[in-house]
C-alpha cells in the first residue's frame, strides 16, 4: 500500500480516498463537509453522510471488474 501511495501521492487528496481499477476515484465517499474557522487552524463539520455509498461503490467495483474480465 505505501509503495502505491508514494508512486501516486500527487493524486491522493486525503484519507479516505478510494481508487478503482477502471480509473474512477472518490475522496471521502458519501460525506459532505465544510471547514469552520481559519485556514490551517479550523476543523471539519460534516453536513451530511450517505450510509448507502459503500453498497454503490461495491457495485461499481464489481461492474468494472466484470467489464475488464469479459473479453
PDB file of N, H, CA, C and O in Angstrom:
ATOM      1  N   UNK A   1       0.816  -1.179   0.000  1.00  0.00           N
ATOM      2  CA  UNK A   1       0.000   0.000   0.000  1.00  0.00           C
ATOM      3  C   UNK A   1       0.871   1.259   0.000  1.00  0.00           C
ATOM      4  O   UNK A   1       0.615   2.183  -0.773  1.00  0.00           O
ATOM      5  N   UNK A   2       1.868   1.306   0.834  1.00  0.00           N
ATOM      6  H   UNK A   2       2.076   0.556   1.462  1.00  0.00           H
ATOM      7  CA  UNK A   2       2.707   2.505   0.911  1.00  0.00           C
ATOM      8  C   UNK A   2       3.489   2.724  -0.386  1.00  0.00           C
ATOM      9  O   UNK A   2       3.714   3.866  -0.785  1.00  0.00           O
ATOM     10  N   UNK A   3       3.901   1.650  -1.040  1.00  0.00           N
ATOM     11  H   UNK A   3       3.719   0.721  -0.716  1.00  0.00           H
ATOM     12  CA  UNK A   3       4.597   1.792  -2.325  1.00  0.00           C
ATOM     13  C   UNK A   3       3.661   2.442  -3.342  1.00  0.00           C
ATOM     14  O   UNK A   3       4.076   3.336  -4.080  1.00  0.00           O
ATOM     15  N   UNK A   4       2.407   2.002  -3.388  1.00  0.00           N
ATOM     16  H   UNK A   4       2.071   1.275  -2.788  1.00  0.00           H
ATOM     17  CA  UNK A   4       1.422   2.603  -4.292  1.00  0.00           C
ATOM     18  C   UNK A   4       1.186   4.068  -3.934  1.00  0.00           C
ATOM     19  O   UNK A   4       1.110   4.925  -4.815  1.00  0.00           O
ATOM     20  N   UNK A   5       1.071   4.348  -2.644  1.00  0.00           N
ATOM     21  H   UNK A   5       1.133   3.652  -1.928  1.00  0.00           H
ATOM     22  CA  UNK A   5       0.863   5.742  -2.215  1.00  0.00           C
ATOM     23  C   UNK A   5       2.025   6.630  -2.669  1.00  0.00           C
ATOM     24  O   UNK A   5       1.806   7.695  -3.247  1.00  0.00           O
ATOM     25  N   UNK A   6       3.246   6.195  -2.409  1.00  0.00           N
ATOM     26  H   UNK A   6       3.424   5.331  -1.939  1.00  0.00           H
ATOM     27  CA  UNK A   6       4.402   7.020  -2.791  1.00  0.00           C
ATOM     28  C   UNK A   6       4.463   7.231  -4.304  1.00  0.00           C
ATOM     29  O   UNK A   6       4.872   8.296  -4.767  1.00  0.00           O
ATOM     30  N   UNK A   7       4.065   6.237  -5.063  1.00  0.00           N
ATOM     31  H   UNK A   7       3.732   5.372  -4.687  1.00  0.00           H
ATOM     32  CA  UNK A   7       4.097   6.341  -6.526  1.00  0.00           C
ATOM     33  C   UNK A   7       3.013   7.275  -7.057  1.00  0.00           C
ATOM     34  O   UNK A   7       3.147   7.813  -8.156  1.00  0.00           O
ATOM     35  N   UNK A   8       1.935   7.474  -6.284  1.00  0.00           N
ATOM     36  H   UNK A   8       1.827   7.037  -5.391  1.00  0.00           H
ATOM     37  CA  UNK A   8       0.795   8.253  -6.772  1.00  0.00           C
ATOM     38  C   UNK A   8       0.345   9.328  -5.784  1.00  0.00           C
ATOM     39  O   UNK A   8      -0.810   9.754  -5.824  1.00  0.00           O
ATOM     40  N   UNK A   9       1.230   9.768  -4.909  1.00  0.00           N
ATOM     41  H   UNK A   9       2.168   9.422  -4.876  1.00  0.00           H
ATOM     42  CA  UNK A   9       0.809  10.686  -3.844  1.00  0.00           C
ATOM     43  C   UNK A   9       0.226  12.000  -4.354  1.00  0.00           C
ATOM     44  O   UNK A   9      -0.543  12.643  -3.640  1.00  0.00           O
ATOM     45  N   UNK A  10       0.572  12.413  -5.569  1.00  0.00           N
ATOM     46  H   UNK A  10       1.197  11.891  -6.149  1.00  0.00           H
ATOM     47  CA  UNK A  10       0.002  13.654  -6.108  1.00  0.00           C
ATOM     48  C   UNK A  10      -1.492  13.518  -6.383  1.00  0.00           C
ATOM     49  O   UNK A  10      -2.201  14.522  -6.433  1.00  0.00           O
ATOM     50  N   UNK A  11      -1.974  12.303  -6.561  1.00  0.00           N
ATOM     51  H   UNK A  11      -1.398  11.487  -6.520  1.00  0.00           H
ATOM     52  CA  UNK A  11      -3.395  12.070  -6.839  1.00  0.00           C
ATOM     53  C   UNK A  11      -4.220  11.918  -5.569  1.00  0.00           C
ATOM     54  O   UNK A  11      -5.440  12.080  -5.605  1.00  0.00           O
ATOM     55  N   UNK A  12      -3.574  11.611  -4.448  1.00  0.00           N
ATOM     56  H   UNK A  12      -2.583  11.480  -4.419  1.00  0.00           H
ATOM     57  CA  UNK A  12      -4.288  11.361  -3.200  1.00  0.00           C
ATOM     58  C   UNK A  12      -4.669  12.684  -2.553  1.00  0.00           C
ATOM     59  O   UNK A  12      -3.807  13.511  -2.252  1.00  0.00           O
ATOM     60  N   UNK A  13      -5.987  12.880  -2.338  1.00  0.00           N
ATOM     61  H   UNK A  13      -6.686  12.208  -2.582  1.00  0.00           H
ATOM     62  CA  UNK A  13      -6.481  14.118  -1.740  1.00  0.00           C
ATOM     63  C   UNK A  13      -6.543  14.048  -0.224  1.00  0.00           C
ATOM     64  O   UNK A  13      -6.603  15.087   0.434  1.00  0.00           O
ATOM     65  N   UNK A  14      -6.530  12.877   0.334  1.00  0.00           N
ATOM     66  H   UNK A  14      -6.481  12.033  -0.200  1.00  0.00           H
ATOM     67  CA  UNK A  14      -6.617  12.696   1.775  1.00  0.00           C
ATOM     68  C   UNK A  14      -7.094  11.293   2.076  1.00  0.00           C
ATOM     69  O   UNK A  14      -7.084  10.410   1.219  1.00  0.00           O
ATOM     70  N   UNK A  15      -7.507  11.114   3.299  1.00  0.00           N
ATOM     71  H   UNK A  15      -7.515  11.831   3.996  1.00  0.00           H
ATOM     72  CA  UNK A  15      -7.965   9.794   3.702  1.00  0.00           C
ATOM     73  C   UNK A  15      -9.379   9.912   4.241  1.00  0.00           C
ATOM     74  O   UNK A  15      -9.637  10.760   5.096  1.00  0.00           O
ATOM     75  N   UNK A  16     -10.288   9.099   3.773  1.00  0.00           N
ATOM     76  H   UNK A  16     -10.079   8.411   3.079  1.00  0.00           H
ATOM     77  CA  UNK A  16     -10.128   8.044   2.783  1.00  0.00           C
ATOM     78  C   UNK A  16     -10.247   8.572   1.355  1.00  0.00           C
ATOM     79  O   UNK A  16     -11.044   9.469   1.082  1.00  0.00           O
ATOM     80  N   UNK A  17      -9.477   8.028   0.479  1.00  0.00           N
ATOM     81  H   UNK A  17      -8.829   7.298   0.701  1.00  0.00           H
ATOM     82  CA  UNK A  17      -9.549   8.313  -0.954  1.00  0.00           C
ATOM     83  C   UNK A  17      -9.438   6.975  -1.652  1.00  0.00           C
ATOM     84  O   UNK A  17      -8.387   6.335  -1.615  1.00  0.00           O
ATOM     85  N   UNK A  18     -10.517   6.549  -2.288  1.00  0.00           N
ATOM     86  H   UNK A  18     -11.371   7.069  -2.318  1.00  0.00           H
ATOM     87  CA  UNK A  18     -10.573   5.238  -2.924  1.00  0.00           C
ATOM     88  C   UNK A  18     -10.300   5.343  -4.415  1.00  0.00           C
ATOM     89  O   UNK A  18     -10.787   6.256  -5.081  1.00  0.00           O
ATOM     90  N   UNK A  19      -9.520   4.404  -4.933  1.00  0.00           N
ATOM     91  H   UNK A  19      -9.124   3.663  -4.392  1.00  0.00           H
ATOM     92  CA  UNK A  19      -9.187   4.334  -6.352  1.00  0.00           C
ATOM     93  C   UNK A  19      -9.620   2.976  -6.879  1.00  0.00           C
ATOM     94  O   UNK A  19      -9.369   1.950  -6.247  1.00  0.00           O
ATOM     95  N   UNK A  20     -10.268   2.970  -8.031  1.00  0.00           N
ATOM     96  H   UNK A  20     -10.472   3.804  -8.544  1.00  0.00           H
ATOM     97  CA  UNK A  20     -10.774   1.742  -8.633  1.00  0.00           C
ATOM     98  C   UNK A  20      -9.969   1.397  -9.872  1.00  0.00           C
ATOM     99  O   UNK A  20      -9.340   2.264 -10.478  1.00  0.00           O
ATOM    100  N   UNK A  21      -9.994   0.132 -10.242  1.00  0.00           N
ATOM    101  H   UNK A  21     -10.505  -0.573  -9.749  1.00  0.00           H
ATOM    102  CA  UNK A  21      -9.208  -0.364 -11.382  1.00  0.00           C
ATOM    103  C   UNK A  21      -9.595   0.313 -12.688  1.00  0.00           C
ATOM    104  O   UNK A  21      -8.770   0.415 -13.595  1.00  0.00           O
ATOM    105  N   UNK A  22     -10.846   0.780 -12.801  1.00  0.00           N
ATOM    106  H   UNK A  22     -11.517   0.696 -12.064  1.00  0.00           H
ATOM    107  CA  UNK A  22     -11.289   1.415 -14.044  1.00  0.00           C
ATOM    108  C   UNK A  22     -10.955   2.904 -14.108  1.00  0.00           C
ATOM    109  O   UNK A  22     -11.368   3.587 -15.045  1.00  0.00           O
ATOM    110  N   UNK A  23     -10.209   3.417 -13.119  1.00  0.00           N
ATOM    111  H   UNK A  23      -9.873   2.862 -12.358  1.00  0.00           H
ATOM    112  CA  UNK A  23      -9.810   4.820 -13.119  1.00  0.00           C
ATOM    113  C   UNK A  23     -10.695   5.728 -12.280  1.00  0.00           C
ATOM    114  O   UNK A  23     -10.341   6.879 -12.025  1.00  0.00           O
ATOM    115  N   UNK A  24     -11.842   5.220 -11.852  1.00  0.00           N
ATOM    116  H   UNK A  24     -12.130   4.285 -12.059  1.00  0.00           H
ATOM    117  CA  UNK A  24     -12.750   6.012 -11.008  1.00  0.00           C
ATOM    118  C   UNK A  24     -12.118   6.189  -9.633  1.00  0.00           C
ATOM    119  O   UNK A  24     -11.488   5.270  -9.110  1.00  0.00           O
ATOM    120  N   UNK A  25     -12.288   7.371  -9.050  1.00  0.00           N
ATOM    121  H   UNK A  25     -12.800   8.118  -9.475  1.00  0.00           H
ATOM    122  CA  UNK A  25     -11.814   7.577  -7.692  1.00  0.00           C
ATOM    123  C   UNK A  25     -12.785   8.482  -6.948  1.00  0.00           C
ATOM    124  O   UNK A  25     -13.512   9.266  -7.559  1.00  0.00           O
ATOM    125  N   UNK A  26     -12.790   8.367  -5.643  1.00  0.00           N
ATOM    126  H   UNK A  26     -12.200   7.731  -5.147  1.00  0.00           H
ATOM    127  CA  UNK A  26     -13.680   9.166  -4.811  1.00  0.00           C
ATOM    128  C   UNK A  26     -12.992   9.448  -3.473  1.00  0.00           C
ATOM    129  O   UNK A  26     -12.458   8.550  -2.822  1.00  0.00           O
ATOM    130  N   UNK A  27     -13.025  10.722  -3.089  1.00  0.00           N
ATOM    131  H   UNK A  27     -13.460  11.451  -3.618  1.00  0.00           H
ATOM    132  CA  UNK A  27     -12.454  11.153  -1.808  1.00  0.00           C
ATOM    133  C   UNK A  27     -13.588  11.374  -0.810  1.00  0.00           C
ATOM    134  O   UNK A  27     -14.590  12.004  -1.147  1.00  0.00           O
ATOM    135  N   UNK A  28     -13.446  10.874   0.385  1.00  0.00           N
ATOM    136  H   UNK A  28     -12.632  10.362   0.658  1.00  0.00           H
ATOM    137  CA  UNK A  28     -14.482  10.967   1.430  1.00  0.00           C
ATOM    138  C   UNK A  28     -15.836  10.506   0.901  1.00  0.00           C
ATOM    139  O   UNK A  28     -16.788  11.286   0.871  1.00  0.00           O
ATOM    140  N   UNK A  29     -15.927   9.252   0.487  1.00  0.00           N
ATOM    141  H   UNK A  29     -15.153   8.619   0.511  1.00  0.00           H
ATOM    142  CA  UNK A  29     -17.176   8.785  -0.119  1.00  0.00           C
ATOM    143  C   UNK A  29     -18.379   8.939   0.811  1.00  0.00           C
ATOM    144  O   UNK A  29     -18.352   8.528   1.971  1.00  0.00           O
ATOM    145  N   UNK A  30     -19.426   9.542   0.265  1.00  0.00           N
ATOM    146  H   UNK A  30     -19.448   9.876  -0.677  1.00  0.00           H
ATOM    147  CA  UNK A  30     -20.680   9.677   0.984  1.00  0.00           C
ATOM    148  C   UNK A  30     -20.720  10.788   2.016  1.00  0.00           C
ATOM    149  O   UNK A  30     -21.734  10.955   2.693  1.00  0.00           O
ATOM    150  N   UNK A  31     -19.651  11.549   2.155  1.00  0.00           N
ATOM    151  H   UNK A  31     -18.827  11.413   1.604  1.00  0.00           H
ATOM    152  CA  UNK A  31     -19.598  12.591   3.181  1.00  0.00           C
ATOM    153  C   UNK A  31     -19.518  13.971   2.520  1.00  0.00           C
ATOM    154  O   UNK A  31     -18.668  14.227   1.667  1.00  0.00           O
ATOM    155  N   UNK A  32     -20.413  14.831   2.935  1.00  0.00           N
ATOM    156  H   UNK A  32     -21.104  14.623   3.627  1.00  0.00           H
ATOM    157  CA  UNK A  32     -20.359  16.236   2.524  1.00  0.00           C
ATOM    158  C   UNK A  32     -19.922  17.029   3.752  1.00  0.00           C
ATOM    159  O   UNK A  32     -20.560  16.952   4.802  1.00  0.00           O
ATOM    160  N   UNK A  33     -18.848  17.781   3.624  1.00  0.00           N
ATOM    161  H   UNK A  33     -18.330  17.844   2.771  1.00  0.00           H
ATOM    162  CA  UNK A  33     -18.376  18.545   4.775  1.00  0.00           C
ATOM    163  C   UNK A  33     -17.908  19.917   4.356  1.00  0.00           C
ATOM    164  O   UNK A  33     -17.712  20.206   3.176  1.00  0.00           O
ATOM    165  N   UNK A  34     -17.738  20.740   5.346  1.00  0.00           N
ATOM    166  H   UNK A  34     -17.897  20.506   6.305  1.00  0.00           H
ATOM    167  CA  UNK A  34     -17.195  22.087   5.161  1.00  0.00           C
ATOM    168  C   UNK A  34     -16.240  22.361   6.303  1.00  0.00           C
ATOM    169  O   UNK A  34     -16.256  21.674   7.325  1.00  0.00           O
ATOM    170  N   UNK A  35     -15.410  23.370   6.119  1.00  0.00           N
ATOM    171  H   UNK A  35     -15.396  23.927   5.289  1.00  0.00           H
ATOM    172  CA  UNK A  35     -14.445  23.727   7.152  1.00  0.00           C
ATOM    173  C   UNK A  35     -14.901  24.977   7.881  1.00  0.00           C
ATOM    174  O   UNK A  35     -15.339  25.943   7.256  1.00  0.00           O
ATOM    175  N   UNK A  36     -14.799  24.960   9.185  1.00  0.00           N
ATOM    176  H   UNK A  36     -14.443  24.175   9.693  1.00  0.00           H
ATOM    177  CA  UNK A  36     -15.088  26.110  10.037  1.00  0.00           C
ATOM    178  C   UNK A  36     -13.767  26.657  10.565  1.00  0.00           C
ATOM    179  O   UNK A  36     -12.816  25.907  10.785  1.00  0.00           O
ATOM    180  N   UNK A  37     -13.719  27.944  10.761  1.00  0.00           N
ATOM    181  H   UNK A  37     -14.491  28.554  10.582  1.00  0.00           H
ATOM    182  CA  UNK A  37     -12.509  28.547  11.314  1.00  0.00           C
ATOM    183  C   UNK A  37     -11.534  28.956  10.236  1.00  0.00           C
ATOM    184  O   UNK A  37     -11.816  28.865   9.041  1.00  0.00           O
ATOM    185  N   UNK A  38     -10.379  29.410  10.688  1.00  0.00           N
ATOM    186  H   UNK A  38     -10.150  29.485  11.659  1.00  0.00           H
ATOM    187  CA  UNK A  38      -9.354  29.912   9.769  1.00  0.00           C
ATOM    188  C   UNK A  38      -8.636  28.758   9.089  1.00  0.00           C
ATOM    189  O   UNK A  38      -8.500  27.667   9.642  1.00  0.00           O
ATOM    190  N   UNK A  39      -8.181  29.034   7.867  1.00  0.00           N
ATOM    191  H   UNK A  39      -8.292  29.920   7.417  1.00  0.00           H
ATOM    192  CA  UNK A  39      -7.461  28.011   7.106  1.00  0.00           C
ATOM    193  C   UNK A  39      -6.229  27.581   7.890  1.00  0.00           C
ATOM    194  O   UNK A  39      -5.462  28.410   8.379  1.00  0.00           O
ATOM    195  N   UNK A  40      -6.057  26.276   7.999  1.00  0.00           N
ATOM    196  H   UNK A  40      -6.679  25.602   7.602  1.00  0.00           H
ATOM    197  CA  UNK A  40      -4.921  25.725   8.727  1.00  0.00           C
ATOM    198  C   UNK A  40      -5.176  25.559  10.216  1.00  0.00           C
ATOM    199  O   UNK A  40      -4.452  24.823  10.888  1.00  0.00           O
ATOM    200  N   UNK A  41      -6.192  26.230  10.741  1.00  0.00           N
ATOM    201  H   UNK A  41      -6.780  26.827  10.196  1.00  0.00           H
ATOM    202  CA  UNK A  41      -6.481  26.123  12.171  1.00  0.00           C
ATOM    203  C   UNK A  41      -7.930  25.752  12.425  1.00  0.00           C
ATOM    204  O   UNK A  41      -8.370  25.726  13.574  1.00  0.00           O
ATOM    205  N   UNK A  42      -8.678  25.465  11.370  1.00  0.00           N
ATOM    206  H   UNK A  42      -8.321  25.486  10.436  1.00  0.00           H
ATOM    207  CA  UNK A  42     -10.089  25.160  11.506  1.00  0.00           C
ATOM    208  C   UNK A  42     -10.345  23.692  11.757  1.00  0.00           C
ATOM    209  O   UNK A  42      -9.446  22.930  12.114  1.00  0.00           O
ATOM    210  N   UNK A  43     -11.590  23.318  11.560  1.00  0.00           N
ATOM    211  H   UNK A  43     -12.320  23.937  11.270  1.00  0.00           H
ATOM    212  CA  UNK A  43     -11.988  21.927  11.770  1.00  0.00           C
ATOM    213  C   UNK A  43     -13.119  21.591  10.810  1.00  0.00           C
ATOM    214  O   UNK A  43     -13.891  22.467  10.418  1.00  0.00           O
ATOM    215  N   UNK A  44     -13.214  20.309  10.429  1.00  0.00           N
ATOM    216  H   UNK A  44     -12.587  19.598  10.748  1.00  0.00           H
ATOM    217  CA  UNK A  44     -14.279  19.907   9.505  1.00  0.00           C
ATOM    218  C   UNK A  44     -15.613  19.739  10.242  1.00  0.00           C
ATOM    219  O   UNK A  44     -15.658  19.301  11.391  1.00  0.00           O
ATOM    220  N   UNK A  45     -16.694  20.100   9.545  1.00  0.00           N
ATOM    221  H   UNK A  45     -16.657  20.456   8.612  1.00  0.00           H
ATOM    222  CA  UNK A  45     -18.045  19.900  10.046  1.00  0.00           C
ATOM    223  C   UNK A  45     -18.780  19.065   9.002  1.00  0.00           C
ATOM    224  O   UNK A  45     -18.892  19.470   7.845  1.00  0.00           O
ATOM    225  N   UNK A  46     -19.275  17.910   9.407  1.00  0.00           N
ATOM    226  H   UNK A  46     -19.184  17.581  10.347  1.00  0.00           H
ATOM    227  CA  UNK A  46     -19.999  17.025   8.487  1.00  0.00           C
ATOM    228  C   UNK A  46     -21.415  17.561   8.339  1.00  0.00           C
ATOM    229  O   UNK A  46     -22.160  17.653   9.315  1.00  0.00           O
ATOM    230  N   UNK A  47     -21.780  17.913   7.108  1.00  0.00           N
ATOM    231  H   UNK A  47     -21.175  17.837   6.315  1.00  0.00           H
ATOM    232  CA  UNK A  47     -23.131  18.390   6.820  1.00  0.00           C
ATOM    233  C   UNK A  47     -24.075  17.236   6.530  1.00  0.00           C
ATOM    234  O   UNK A  47     -25.251  17.297   6.891  1.00  0.00           O
ATOM    235  N   UNK A  48     -23.580  16.180   5.883  1.00  0.00           N
ATOM    236  H   UNK A  48     -22.625  16.130   5.590  1.00  0.00           H
ATOM    237  CA  UNK A  48     -24.420  15.015   5.598  1.00  0.00           C
ATOM    238  C   UNK A  48     -23.527  13.817   5.318  1.00  0.00           C
ATOM    239  O   UNK A  48     -22.361  13.949   4.948  1.00  0.00           O
ATOM    240  N   UNK A  49     -24.117  12.648   5.509  1.00  0.00           N
ATOM    241  H   UNK A  49     -25.065  12.541   5.810  1.00  0.00           H
ATOM    242  CA  UNK A  49     -23.423  11.426   5.148  1.00  0.00           C
ATOM    243  C   UNK A  49     -24.438  10.452   4.550  1.00  0.00           C
ATOM    244  O   UNK A  49     -25.621  10.468   4.890  1.00  0.00           O
ATOM    245  N   UNK A  50     -23.944   9.616   3.662  1.00  0.00           N
ATOM    246  H   UNK A  50     -22.983   9.603   3.386  1.00  0.00           H
ATOM    247  CA  UNK A  50     -24.784   8.672   2.941  1.00  0.00           C
ATOM    248  C   UNK A  50     -24.318   7.256   3.257  1.00  0.00           C
ATOM    249  O   UNK A  50     -23.323   6.805   2.690  1.00  0.00           O
ATOM    250  N   UNK A  51     -25.005   6.543   4.145  1.00  0.00           N
ATOM    251  H   UNK A  51     -25.813   6.909   4.606  1.00  0.00           H
ATOM    252  CA  UNK A  51     -24.561   5.202   4.508  1.00  0.00           C
ATOM    253  C   UNK A  51     -24.674   4.184   3.371  1.00  0.00           C
ATOM    254  O   UNK A  51     -24.091   3.104   3.462  1.00  0.00           O
ATOM    255  N   UNK A  52     -25.402   4.500   2.317  1.00  0.00           N
ATOM    256  H   UNK A  52     -25.876   5.377   2.243  1.00  0.00           H
ATOM    257  CA  UNK A  52     -25.545   3.567   1.198  1.00  0.00           C
ATOM    258  C   UNK A  52     -24.427   3.700   0.164  1.00  0.00           C
ATOM    259  O   UNK A  52     -24.382   2.937  -0.801  1.00  0.00           O
ATOM    260  N   UNK A  53     -23.534   4.656   0.360  1.00  0.00           N
ATOM    261  H   UNK A  53     -23.571   5.276   1.145  1.00  0.00           H
ATOM    262  CA  UNK A  53     -22.479   4.895  -0.618  1.00  0.00           C
ATOM    263  C   UNK A  53     -21.605   3.662  -0.813  1.00  0.00           C
ATOM    264  O   UNK A  53     -21.142   3.403  -1.923  1.00  0.00           O
ATOM    265  N   UNK A  54     -21.375   2.903   0.247  1.00  0.00           N
ATOM    266  H   UNK A  54     -21.751   3.113   1.149  1.00  0.00           H
ATOM    267  CA  UNK A  54     -20.474   1.761   0.127  1.00  0.00           C
ATOM    268  C   UNK A  54     -21.093   0.635  -0.703  1.00  0.00           C
ATOM    269  O   UNK A  54     -20.384  -0.073  -1.417  1.00  0.00           O
ATOM    270  N   UNK A  55     -22.389   0.474  -0.612  1.00  0.00           N
ATOM    271  H   UNK A  55     -22.966   1.049  -0.032  1.00  0.00           H
ATOM    272  CA  UNK A  55     -23.060  -0.501  -1.479  1.00  0.00           C
ATOM    273  C   UNK A  55     -22.899  -0.094  -2.937  1.00  0.00           C
ATOM    274  O   UNK A  55     -22.607  -0.936  -3.787  1.00  0.00           O
ATOM    275  N   UNK A  56     -23.088   1.196  -3.235  1.00  0.00           N
ATOM    276  H   UNK A  56     -23.325   1.879  -2.545  1.00  0.00           H
ATOM    277  CA  UNK A  56     -22.925   1.670  -4.615  1.00  0.00           C
ATOM    278  C   UNK A  56     -21.481   1.513  -5.091  1.00  0.00           C
ATOM    279  O   UNK A  56     -21.247   1.158  -6.247  1.00  0.00           O
ATOM    280  N   UNK A  57     -20.520   1.770  -4.218  1.00  0.00           N
ATOM    281  H   UNK A  57     -20.711   2.058  -3.279  1.00  0.00           H
ATOM    282  CA  UNK A  57     -19.120   1.629  -4.602  1.00  0.00           C
ATOM    283  C   UNK A  57     -18.762   0.163  -4.860  1.00  0.00           C
ATOM    284  O   UNK A  57     -18.016  -0.142  -5.790  1.00  0.00           O
ATOM    285  N   UNK A  58     -19.288  -0.730  -4.044  1.00  0.00           N
ATOM    286  H   UNK A  58     -19.894  -0.482  -3.289  1.00  0.00           H
ATOM    287  CA  UNK A  58     -19.050  -2.156  -4.286  1.00  0.00           C
ATOM    288  C   UNK A  58     -19.658  -2.596  -5.607  1.00  0.00           C
ATOM    289  O   UNK A  58     -19.054  -3.371  -6.348  1.00  0.00           O
ATOM    290  N   UNK A  59     -20.849  -2.102  -5.898  1.00  0.00           N
ATOM    291  H   UNK A  59     -21.340  -1.472  -5.296  1.00  0.00           H
ATOM    292  CA  UNK A  59     -21.481  -2.436  -7.184  1.00  0.00           C
ATOM    293  C   UNK A  59     -20.659  -1.884  -8.350  1.00  0.00           C
ATOM    294  O   UNK A  59     -20.504  -2.549  -9.374  1.00  0.00           O
ATOM    295  N   UNK A  60     -20.137  -0.676  -8.192  1.00  0.00           N
ATOM    296  H   UNK A  60     -20.263  -0.136  -7.360  1.00  0.00           H
ATOM    297  CA  UNK A  60     -19.301  -0.074  -9.237  1.00  0.00           C
ATOM    298  C   UNK A  60     -18.055  -0.933  -9.459  1.00  0.00           C
ATOM    299  O   UNK A  60     -17.693  -1.234 -10.596  1.00  0.00           O
ATOM    300  N   UNK A  61     -17.410  -1.321  -8.367  1.00  0.00           N
ATOM    301  H   UNK A  61     -17.704  -1.076  -7.443  1.00  0.00           H
ATOM    302  CA  UNK A  61     -16.189  -2.122  -8.484  1.00  0.00           C
ATOM    303  C   UNK A  61     -16.481  -3.464  -9.136  1.00  0.00           C
ATOM    304  O   UNK A  61     -15.708  -3.930  -9.973  1.00  0.00           O
ATOM    305  N   UNK A  62     -17.595  -4.090  -8.758  1.00  0.00           N
ATOM    306  H   UNK A  62     -18.223  -3.712  -8.078  1.00  0.00           H
ATOM    307  CA  UNK A  62     -17.948  -5.382  -9.345  1.00  0.00           C
ATOM    308  C   UNK A  62     -18.247  -5.241 -10.829  1.00  0.00           C
ATOM    309  O   UNK A  62     -17.839  -6.085 -11.627  1.00  0.00           O
ATOM    310  N   UNK A  63     -18.959  -4.178 -11.208  1.00  0.00           N
ATOM    311  H   UNK A  63     -19.290  -3.493 -10.559  1.00  0.00           H
ATOM    312  CA  UNK A  63     -19.269  -3.954 -12.620  1.00  0.00           C
ATOM    313  C   UNK A  63     -17.997  -3.672 -13.411  1.00  0.00           C
ATOM    314  O   UNK A  63     -17.845  -4.159 -14.531  1.00  0.00           O
ATOM    315  N   UNK A  64     -17.092  -2.900 -12.845  1.00  0.00           N
ATOM    316  H   UNK A  64     -17.215  -2.505 -11.934  1.00  0.00           H
ATOM    317  CA  UNK A  64     -15.834  -2.601 -13.527  1.00  0.00           C
ATOM    318  C   UNK A  64     -15.009  -3.865 -13.688  1.00  0.00           C
ATOM    319  O   UNK A  64     -14.366  -4.062 -14.719  1.00  0.00           O
ATOM    320  N   UNK A  65     -15.026  -4.725 -12.672  1.00  0.00           N
ATOM    321  H   UNK A  65     -15.549  -4.565 -11.835  1.00  0.00           H
ATOM    322  CA  UNK A  65     -14.287  -5.982 -12.745  1.00  0.00           C
ATOM    323  C   UNK A  65     -14.859  -6.874 -13.846  1.00  0.00           C
ATOM    324  O   UNK A  65     -14.108  -7.488 -14.605  1.00  0.00           O
ATOM    325  N   UNK A  66     -16.180  -6.943 -13.931  1.00  0.00           N
ATOM    326  H   UNK A  66     -16.789  -6.444 -13.315  1.00  0.00           H
ATOM    327  CA  UNK A  66     -16.796  -7.762 -14.980  1.00  0.00           C
ATOM    328  C   UNK A  66     -16.457  -7.241 -16.367  1.00  0.00           C
ATOM    329  O   UNK A  66     -16.259  -8.025 -17.295  1.00  0.00           O
ATOM    330  N   UNK A  67     -16.390  -5.919 -16.514  1.00  0.00           N
ATOM    331  H   UNK A  67     -16.552  -5.282 -15.760  1.00  0.00           H
ATOM    332  CA  UNK A  67     -16.115  -5.359 -17.844  1.00  0.00           C
ATOM    333  C   UNK A  67     -14.663  -5.593 -18.249  1.00  0.00           C
ATOM    334  O   UNK A  67     -14.370  -5.671 -19.442  1.00  0.00           O
ATOM    335  N   UNK A  68     -13.755  -5.706 -17.295  1.00  0.00           N
ATOM    336  H   UNK A  68     -13.993  -5.642 -16.325  1.00  0.00           H
ATOM    337  CA  UNK A  68     -12.358  -5.930 -17.647  1.00  0.00           C
ATOM    338  C   UNK A  68     -12.051  -7.399 -17.848  1.00  0.00           C
ATOM    339  O   UNK A  68     -11.086  -7.740 -18.532  1.00  0.00           O
ATOM    340  N   UNK A  69     -12.862  -8.287 -17.257  1.00  0.00           N
ATOM    341  H   UNK A  69     -13.646  -8.010 -16.701  1.00  0.00           H
ATOM    342  CA  UNK A  69     -12.596  -9.715 -17.423  1.00  0.00           C
ATOM    343  C   UNK A  69     -13.452 -10.353 -18.503  1.00  0.00           C
ATOM    344  O   UNK A  69     -13.193 -11.492 -18.894  1.00  0.00           O
ATOM    345  N   UNK A  70     -14.458  -9.655 -18.993  1.00  0.00           N
ATOM    346  H   UNK A  70     -14.669  -8.730 -18.675  1.00  0.00           H
ATOM    347  CA  UNK A  70     -15.348 -10.210 -20.026  1.00  0.00           C
ATOM    348  C   UNK A  70     -14.815  -9.841 -21.409  1.00  0.00           C
ATOM    349  O   UNK A  70     -15.176  -8.809 -21.975  1.00  0.00           O
ATOM    350  N   UNK A  71     -13.960 -10.697 -21.934  1.00  0.00           N
ATOM    351  H   UNK A  71     -13.667 -11.535 -21.474  1.00  0.00           H
ATOM    352  CA  UNK A  71     -13.417 -10.446 -23.283  1.00  0.00           C
ATOM    353  C   UNK A  71     -13.690 -11.609 -24.184  1.00  0.00           C
ATOM    354  O   UNK A  71     -13.311 -11.585 -25.355  1.00  0.00           O
TER     355      UNK A  71
END
